[in-house]
Amino acid sequence: MRSGPSSGARRRRPPEDGSLEVFVADEQDALPVDVARWAHLARQVLDAQGVRGDAELSILFVDDEAMAGLNQQFMGAAGPTDVLAFPIDDDLVEMGGRPDASTTGPDRSPTEPDDAPLLLGDVVICPAVAVTNAPAHAGSYDDEVALLVVHGILHVLGMDHADESGAAAMRSRERELIERFHGVLPRDPWAEASS
């Protein structure tokens, strides 16, 4: 399991008003993905982690070719991996980078930084790798996908497993969240897999 690039910058707080939005897209056809189920799990995890107010998270399910490309581009590693997390660490992502993406203009008022939703980031999951890893890792395909959703969200929110104390804290929180919102895992997904 890997996380994407991160600058380590402090993230601004989401506006208190507004709603948490989770966007899930299934861009592969090798395995079934219950988009609504994983969006619901993501909302539960974000809520349990204290994310409130106007914030957005995206989860993408991609094929092994797309994942291999992302893994090479952002992690410098060959081949597909199971999950990549891309936190958005900027205080405010500037809108209007392309002429057709502008949020200001004669017919619109300027966006105030405190009014814009907090863009948490993206979690990218490869079901083809998840199904291969599941028997030796989390158990079933569904358990593996649940683990990857939770793992990716924790990375987006700033947790990491680069050192032993961070890894232990992340594993513990993952198990708590998965047991609470997905049900008891048949075995410890970290017992045989290293992060």
N, C-alpha and C positions, 0 to 999 in steps of 0.2 A: 504494500500500500504506500502510495507516494502522495505528497502534496505538491501543488504547483508553486510557481515563483511567488515570493512574498517579500515586500520591502520592509516589513516589521513596523510600519508607521502606525500610529494610533488612529483608530477609526472614530469618526464622530458618532454621536449618539443619534438614533433615529428620532424623528419628530414624535412627540407623545401622541398626537392624534393620527388617525389613519389606520390602515390595516396591513397586516402581514400578508404578503403575496408570495406564493411558491409556484413557480412555473416548471412543469415537467414535460419533456419532449422525448418521445421514443423514435430515434432516427436509425433503428436497425430492425431487421426482421428475422434474425436467427432464433430468438427466444421470446416467449411472451413476457410483456412488461405491463403490470397493472398500474397505469399512470396515476389514477386516483388514490390507490392504496399508498403508493410511495410519497405522493404529495401530502397525504394525511399524516404519515409518519414524520415527514420533514417538519410540518407545522407543530406537531407535538414536541419534537426534539427542540426546535427553536423556542417554543414557549417555555419548556423546562429549563432551557439555558438562559432565560430571562430576556429574550428578544421581544420587545414590545414596540408598538407604534408602527409608523409607516416604513416598512423595510421589504426588500425583495431578494429572493434566492432563486437560482435556476438549477435544475437537475436535468442533465442530458444523458440518455442511454444511446451509446454509439456502437458501431461494429468494430471488429478487431483491427481493421485497416485504418479507420479514423483514429482509434486509440493509439495505435502504433505511431502514427504521424504526430499526434500531440505529445506522446511520451518522448519521441526523438527531439521534437522542437523545443519543449520546455524543460525536460529533465536530462536530455542528452543520453537517453537509454534506448537500446534497440528493442523492437517488439512491443506488443500491447501489454498494458498493465491492467489491473482490475479497477482502480479508481484514481482520479486526479482531482485535486481541489485547487481552485483559483480564487483566493480571496481578493476582493477589491479593497485595497488599503487606502486609496486616495480619500481625502476629506470630502471632496465633492467631485464627482465625475462631471466635467464640463459638457454641457449639451451643445448641439449645433456644430459638430465637427464636419458635417457634410451639409451641403445646401438643403437637402431634403429632410434633414434630421433636426432642424432648428426648432427650439421651443420658444424663441422670441421673434418678434417681428411686428409689423404695423397692426396686425390683428390679434396679437398676444402680449400680455404683460410679461416683464422679465421674471424668471424663476428666482425666488429667494432661496439661498442655501438651506435655511431652516425648514423650508416647505418641501424640498425635494426628498423623495424616499431614500433611505439608506440602502445602497446596493451592496448586499453582503458578498456576493460572488457566485461562482458556478461550481457545481460538482458534476464531474463527468464519469460515468460508469460504463464498463464494457461487460454486458451479460455473457458473452462467449467466454471470457476469462473467468467470470464469477462461477459459471456452471462447472468449469474445469477444476477450480480451486475448492469448491464447496465440500466435496466428500472428505478431504483431509483438513479442512479449515473450520467452517461453521456448521457443516452437516448437510443441509438441504440447499437447493438453489434459492428458495425464499429467504432462508436464514442468512445466506451469504449476501444477498442483495440488501437485506435490512442492515447487516453489519456495514456494508459499503456506504449506504445512505447516511447512517449515523457517523461513521468514520469521516466521511467527506465533509459533513456539516461541522463537526468539531474542528477540523482543519480550517475551514472557512472562518470559524469564530476565533481562531488563534491558538488552538491546542496543537501540540506537536509531539513527536516521539523521537526527537533527535538525540536526546540523552536519556539515561535510565530513569530518572525521576519523572521526566515528562512522559515517557512511555508508560510508566506504571500508572500515572494519573489518568492518562488518556484511556488505557485499557479498562481501568476501574469505572470511569464514567461511561464508556461505551457499554459495558456489561449492564450497568444500572439502567441506562436508557433503553437498551434492547429488551431486557427483562420486563421493564415497566410497560413499554409500548408495543412490543412484538411478541412477548411471551418468553418463557424460559428457553434458552439455547440448549440443545442436546449435549453440547460439550463446550469447553472453553476454546473459542476460536483462535486464541493466541498460544495455546499449549504447544503446537507443533510449528506454527508459522512465526517467522520473525518479521518485525516491522521495518 
